[in-house]
């Protein structure tokens, strides 16, 4: 059975010459068993008619906020909540810019801003427009919001030039949509542990040793696992982030010892763990029960190692479990990551760096490498942490059963 069987796909068409491909897109989606509704901009009507799209989709086409003949309201909220996926294809530079900046001056855009489903975007424009820094920035902003961007391909363009900017072909778009929905059930019935955020190691009642981790990467991994059907126990250090997914249980901790206890307790009953937390390597040997007052000239704090969560779970790991670690390095990055991979019995390791702009703590984006047991390295471009999380989960799925 096709993973699109019974799915509701909302197709948004903007004013691009590539709009002619929308007809084949609808035919393929309907053939796969999806229900399709279409929303178009006024300019899109110049390239392909609402009648064509209504005939192929077997549903009325939405262009305006209301029907001028009878005043019937076309609710962008209802459209957004009906869809399992909102596919905006083709997406012009104009529409992408408005999406990135929250501008809602037509029905397609207001529906985008109110949609609660996943959003997939297929850019289509001339090569110079595509490569313009403003457009590339807008595309990255869409990714940072969690939107799925199917990159334009290189080919002959309407201008007569040849280069990157051509909308991906309908057959390939539908394959990507099928993969998207198939992945949502891949981990159904499975249980994963994720650690996220920093840990705080107390010095006295008001001071601690910690780090700059925001928890964004770990929370994104938990959400990506849950989107593939897994039940997730998210063990998070101090962070301001929240979780609303019913498949994710949040366990909040402060210290490395608390995170250790939670991880060791929950790991045996799981299919695996993704250890993305930035756990403190050291803690004060002495914790003062009262605030240490200013006045002394020096204050020496003796530190001792915290318990190693990754190493302990590596010892505990059974043959059918997966263990994924993270490494954040500032020098000898690959060498240090491989040592950690081997010493802690990991199945693969995700290498972060602080040496790339937009990567590491606090950012919404990240640039990673993944290294497996054979020391094969897979390098990724700078992406939103939500997209990075999906790359990690795809690697998890690939490693199951090995």
PELIN-V449592 format. One record per residue. N is the residue number from 1. RES is the residue in three letters. SS is DSSP state (2 for helix, 1 for strand, 0 for the rest). Layout:
n & res & ss
N & RES & SS
N & RES & SS
//
This chain:
n & res & ss
1 & UNK & 0
2 & UNK & 0
3 & UNK & 0
4 & UNK & 0
5 & UNK & 0
6 & UNK & 0
7 & UNK & 0
8 & UNK & 1
9 & UNK & 1
10 & UNK & 1
11 & UNK & 1
12 & UNK & 1
13 & UNK & 1
14 & UNK & 0
15 & UNK & 0
16 & UNK & 0
17 & UNK & 2
18 & UNK & 2
19 & UNK & 2
20 & UNK & 2
21 & UNK & 2
22 & UNK & 2
23 & UNK & 2
24 & UNK & 2
25 & UNK & 2
26 & UNK & 2
27 & UNK & 2
28 & UNK & 2
29 & UNK & 2
30 & UNK & 2
31 & UNK & 2
32 & UNK & 0
33 & UNK & 0
34 & UNK & 0
35 & UNK & 1
36 & UNK & 1
37 & UNK & 1
38 & UNK & 1
39 & UNK & 1
40 & UNK & 1
41 & UNK & 0
42 & UNK & 0
43 & UNK & 2
44 & UNK & 2
45 & UNK & 2
46 & UNK & 2
47 & UNK & 0
48 & UNK & 0
49 & UNK & 0
50 & UNK & 2
51 & UNK & 2
52 & UNK & 2
53 & UNK & 2
54 & UNK & 2
55 & UNK & 2
56 & UNK & 2
57 & UNK & 2
58 & UNK & 0
59 & UNK & 0
60 & UNK & 0
61 & UNK & 1
62 & UNK & 1
63 & UNK & 0
64 & UNK & 0
65 & UNK & 0
66 & UNK & 1
67 & UNK & 0
68 & UNK & 0
69 & UNK & 0
70 & UNK & 0
71 & UNK & 0
72 & UNK & 0
73 & UNK & 1
74 & UNK & 0
75 & UNK & 0
76 & UNK & 2
77 & UNK & 2
78 & UNK & 2
79 & UNK & 2
80 & UNK & 2
81 & UNK & 2
82 & UNK & 2
83 & UNK & 0
84 & UNK & 0
85 & UNK & 1
86 & UNK & 1
87 & UNK & 1
88 & UNK & 1
89 & UNK & 1
90 & UNK & 1
91 & UNK & 1
92 & UNK & 0
93 & UNK & 2
94 & UNK & 2
95 & UNK & 2
96 & UNK & 2
97 & UNK & 2
98 & UNK & 2
99 & UNK & 2
100 & UNK & 2
101 & UNK & 0
102 & UNK & 0
103 & UNK & 0
104 & UNK & 0
105 & UNK & 0
106 & UNK & 0
107 & UNK & 2
108 & UNK & 2
109 & UNK & 2
110 & UNK & 2
111 & UNK & 2
112 & UNK & 2
113 & UNK & 2
114 & UNK & 2
115 & UNK & 0
116 & UNK & 0
117 & UNK & 0
118 & UNK & 1
119 & UNK & 1
120 & UNK & 1
121 & UNK & 1
122 & UNK & 1
123 & UNK & 1
124 & UNK & 0
125 & UNK & 0
126 & UNK & 0
127 & UNK & 2
128 & UNK & 2
129 & UNK & 2
130 & UNK & 2
131 & UNK & 2
132 & UNK & 0
133 & UNK & 2
134 & UNK & 2
135 & UNK & 2
136 & UNK & 2
137 & UNK & 2
138 & UNK & 2
139 & UNK & 2
140 & UNK & 2
141 & UNK & 2
142 & UNK & 2
143 & UNK & 2
144 & UNK & 2
145 & UNK & 0
146 & UNK & 0
147 & UNK & 0
148 & UNK & 1
149 & UNK & 1
150 & UNK & 1
151 & UNK & 0
152 & UNK & 0
153 & UNK & 1
154 & UNK & 1
155 & UNK & 1
156 & UNK & 1
157 & UNK & 0
158 & UNK & 0
159 & UNK & 0
160 & UNK & 0
161 & UNK & 0
162 & UNK & 1
163 & UNK & 1
164 & UNK & 1
165 & UNK & 1
166 & UNK & 1
167 & UNK & 0
168 & UNK & 0
169 & UNK & 0
170 & UNK & 2
171 & UNK & 2
172 & UNK & 2
173 & UNK & 2
174 & UNK & 2
175 & UNK & 2
176 & UNK & 2
177 & UNK & 2
178 & UNK & 2
179 & UNK & 2
180 & UNK & 2
181 & UNK & 2
182 & UNK & 2
183 & UNK & 2
184 & UNK & 0
185 & UNK & 0
186 & UNK & 0
187 & UNK & 0
188 & UNK & 0
189 & UNK & 0
190 & UNK & 0
191 & UNK & 1
192 & UNK & 1
193 & UNK & 1
194 & UNK & 1
195 & UNK & 1
196 & UNK & 1
197 & UNK & 0
198 & UNK & 1
199 & UNK & 0
200 & UNK & 0
201 & UNK & 1
202 & UNK & 1
203 & UNK & 1
204 & UNK & 1
205 & UNK & 0
206 & UNK & 0
207 & UNK & 1
208 & UNK & 1
209 & UNK & 1
210 & UNK & 0
211 & UNK & 0
212 & UNK & 0
213 & UNK & 0
214 & UNK & 0
215 & UNK & 0
216 & UNK & 2
217 & UNK & 2
218 & UNK & 2
219 & UNK & 2
220 & UNK & 2
221 & UNK & 2
222 & UNK & 2
223 & UNK & 2
224 & UNK & 2
225 & UNK & 2
226 & UNK & 2
227 & UNK & 2
228 & UNK & 0
229 & UNK & 0
230 & UNK & 0
231 & UNK & 1
232 & UNK & 1
233 & UNK & 1
234 & UNK & 1
235 & UNK & 1
236 & UNK & 1
237 & UNK & 0
238 & UNK & 0
239 & UNK & 0
240 & UNK & 0
241 & UNK & 0
242 & UNK & 0
243 & UNK & 0
244 & UNK & 0
245 & UNK & 0
246 & UNK & 0
247 & UNK & 0
248 & UNK & 1
249 & UNK & 1
250 & UNK & 1
251 & UNK & 1
252 & UNK & 1
253 & UNK & 0
254 & UNK & 0
255 & UNK & 0
256 & UNK & 2
257 & UNK & 2
258 & UNK & 2
259 & UNK & 2
260 & UNK & 2
261 & UNK & 2
262 & UNK & 2
263 & UNK & 2
264 & UNK & 2
265 & UNK & 2
266 & UNK & 2
267 & UNK & 2
268 & UNK & 0
269 & UNK & 0
270 & UNK & 0
271 & UNK & 0
272 & UNK & 1
273 & UNK & 1
274 & UNK & 1
275 & UNK & 1
276 & UNK & 0
277 & UNK & 0
278 & UNK & 1
279 & UNK & 0
280 & UNK & 0
281 & UNK & 0
282 & UNK & 1
283 & UNK & 1
284 & UNK & 1
285 & UNK & 0
286 & UNK & 0
287 & UNK & 0
288 & UNK & 0
289 & UNK & 0
290 & UNK & 0
291 & UNK & 0
292 & UNK & 0
293 & UNK & 0
294 & UNK & 0
295 & UNK & 0
296 & UNK & 0
297 & UNK & 0
298 & UNK & 0
299 & UNK & 0
300 & UNK & 0
301 & UNK & 0
302 & UNK & 0
303 & UNK & 1
304 & UNK & 1
305 & UNK & 1
306 & UNK & 0
307 & UNK & 0
308 & UNK & 0
309 & UNK & 2
310 & UNK & 2
311 & UNK & 2
312 & UNK & 2
313 & UNK & 2
314 & UNK & 2
315 & UNK & 2
316 & UNK & 2
317 & UNK & 0
318 & UNK & 0
319 & UNK & 0
320 & UNK & 0
321 & UNK & 0
322 & UNK & 1
323 & UNK & 1
324 & UNK & 1
325 & UNK & 1
326 & UNK & 1
327 & UNK & 1
328 & UNK & 1
329 & UNK & 1
330 & UNK & 0
331 & UNK & 0
332 & UNK & 0
333 & UNK & 2
334 & UNK & 2
335 & UNK & 2
336 & UNK & 2
337 & UNK & 2
338 & UNK & 2
339 & UNK & 2
340 & UNK & 2
341 & UNK & 2
342 & UNK & 2
343 & UNK & 2
344 & UNK & 0
345 & UNK & 0
346 & UNK & 0
347 & UNK & 0
348 & UNK & 1
349 & UNK & 1
350 & UNK & 1
351 & UNK & 1
352 & UNK & 1
353 & UNK & 1
354 & UNK & 0
355 & UNK & 0
356 & UNK & 0
357 & UNK & 0
358 & UNK & 0
359 & UNK & 0
360 & UNK & 0
361 & UNK & 0
362 & UNK & 0
363 & UNK & 0
364 & UNK & 0
365 & UNK & 1
366 & UNK & 1
367 & UNK & 0
368 & UNK & 0
369 & UNK & 1
370 & UNK & 1
371 & UNK & 1
372 & UNK & 1
373 & UNK & 0
374 & UNK & 0
375 & UNK & 0
376 & UNK & 0
377 & UNK & 1
378 & UNK & 1
379 & UNK & 1
380 & UNK & 0
381 & UNK & 0
382 & UNK & 0
383 & UNK & 1
384 & UNK & 1
385 & UNK & 2
386 & UNK & 2
387 & UNK & 2
388 & UNK & 2
389 & UNK & 2
390 & UNK & 2
391 & UNK & 2
392 & UNK & 2
393 & UNK & 2
394 & UNK & 2
395 & UNK & 2
396 & UNK & 2
397 & UNK & 2
398 & UNK & 2
399 & UNK & 2
400 & UNK & 0
401 & UNK & 0
402 & UNK & 0
//
